C-alpha cells in the first residue's frame, strides 16, 4: 500500500523499510530524493554523479534501515543526508586519486539502480 508522505513520519517509514517494505522506501525517496540530489549535485557539479549518489544513498537506506533505527538518535533526514555526503565525498576523492586501487567487490545481493527498489 503506498504511503501518503504528508501523513507518515520518517521514523515510521524507516521502521517499515527495516521490515522490507519497498513502498516505505519509495515514500522516503519521494520525500527526500530531490534534496539529496541537490546536495550531491552541489558537491559534484555533475548530474550523472549526483544521480549515482542518490541511488547509492537509498540503496544503503534499504540495506541498513534496522541498524539506523537501533543506533542513531538523529533525524532520518539527517541520517540520509549524511549517507549522501559520504558517498559524494567518496566520488570527489576518486576523482582526486584516480590510480587508487579499487575496493574488493561486495558479497551478497546488491542494488545497481534505485529503480530496483523504488
C-alpha positions as CSV (number, residue, x, y, z in Angstrom):
1,X,0.0,0.0,0.0
2,X,1.5,3.4,-1.0
3,X,2.2,5.8,1.8
4,X,1.0,9.4,1.9
5,X,4.3,11.1,2.7
6,X,2.4,14.0,4.2
7,X,0.8,11.8,6.9
8,X,3.6,9.3,7.9
9,X,6.6,10.3,9.9
10,X,10.1,9.5,8.5
11,X,10.9,7.3,11.5
12,X,7.8,5.2,10.9
13,X,8.7,4.9,7.2
14,X,12.3,3.8,8.2
15,X,10.8,1.2,10.5
16,X,8.8,-0.1,7.6
17,X,11.8,-0.1,5.4
18,X,13.6,-2.2,8.0
19,X,10.8,-4.7,7.7
20,X,11.4,-5.0,3.9
21,X,8.5,-2.8,2.7
22,X,9.6,-1.2,-0.6
23,X,6.6,1.2,-0.6
24,X,8.1,2.8,2.5
25,X,11.4,3.3,0.7
26,X,9.5,4.8,-2.2
27,X,7.9,7.2,0.2
28,X,11.2,8.2,1.7
29,X,12.6,8.6,-1.8
30,X,9.7,10.9,-2.9
31,X,10.1,12.9,0.3
32,X,13.9,13.3,0.3
33,X,15.2,12.4,-3.2
34,X,15.2,15.9,-4.6
35,X,17.1,17.4,-1.6
36,X,19.6,14.5,-1.7
37,X,20.1,15.1,-5.4
38,X,20.6,18.9,-4.8
39,X,23.1,18.2,-2.1
40,X,25.1,15.7,-4.3
41,X,24.9,18.0,-7.3
42,X,26.2,20.9,-5.2
43,X,29.2,18.9,-4.2
44,X,29.9,17.1,-7.5
45,X,28.5,19.5,-10.2
46,X,27.8,16.5,-12.4
47,X,24.2,15.3,-13.0
48,X,25.2,11.7,-13.6
49,X,27.4,11.5,-10.4
50,X,24.6,13.2,-8.4
51,X,22.1,10.6,-9.6
52,X,24.6,7.8,-8.7
53,X,24.9,9.3,-5.2
54,X,21.0,9.3,-4.8
55,X,20.8,5.7,-6.0
56,X,23.6,4.6,-3.7
57,X,22.2,6.5,-0.8
58,X,18.7,5.0,-0.9
59,X,20.2,1.5,-1.6
60,X,22.2,2.0,1.7
61,X,19.0,3.1,3.5
62,X,17.3,-0.1,2.2
63,X,20.2,-2.4,3.4
64,X,20.8,-0.7,6.7
65,X,17.5,0.6,7.9
66,X,17.3,-1.6,11.0
67,X,20.8,-0.5,12.1
68,X,20.0,3.1,11.6
69,X,16.9,2.7,13.8
70,X,18.9,1.0,16.5
71,X,22.0,3.2,16.6
72,X,21.1,6.8,15.7
73,X,19.3,9.5,17.6
74,X,19.4,12.0,14.8
75,X,16.5,12.6,12.4
76,X,16.0,10.3,9.5
77,X,16.5,13.2,7.1
78,X,19.9,14.0,8.8
79,X,20.9,10.3,8.5
80,X,20.0,10.1,4.8
81,X,21.9,13.4,4.1
82,X,25.0,12.1,5.9
83,X,25.0,8.9,3.8
84,X,24.7,11.1,0.7
85,X,27.6,13.4,1.8
86,X,29.8,10.4,2.5
87,X,29.0,8.9,-1.0
88,X,29.7,12.3,-2.7
89,X,32.9,12.7,-0.8
90,X,34.0,9.3,-2.0
91,X,33.4,10.3,-5.6
92,X,35.4,13.5,-5.1
93,X,38.3,11.5,-3.6
94,X,38.1,9.1,-6.5
95,X,38.4,12.0,-8.9
96,X,41.4,13.4,-7.0
97,X,43.1,10.0,-6.7
98,X,42.3,8.1,-9.9
99,X,45.0,5.5,-9.6
100,X,43.8,4.3,-6.2
101,X,43.2,0.6,-6.1
102,X,39.5,-0.4,-6.2
103,X,37.9,-1.9,-3.1
104,X,37.1,-5.6,-3.3
105,X,33.6,-6.5,-4.7
106,X,30.9,-6.7,-2.1
107,X,29.4,-10.1,-1.2
108,X,25.7,-10.8,-1.3
109,X,22.9,-9.0,-3.1
110,X,23.5,-5.6,-4.4
111,X,21.3,-2.9,-6.0
112,X,22.8,-1.4,-9.1
113,X,20.0,1.1,-9.7
114,X,17.5,2.7,-7.5
115,X,14.7,1.5,-9.8
116,X,15.2,-2.0,-8.4
117,X,14.0,-0.8,-5.1
118,X,11.9,2.3,-5.9
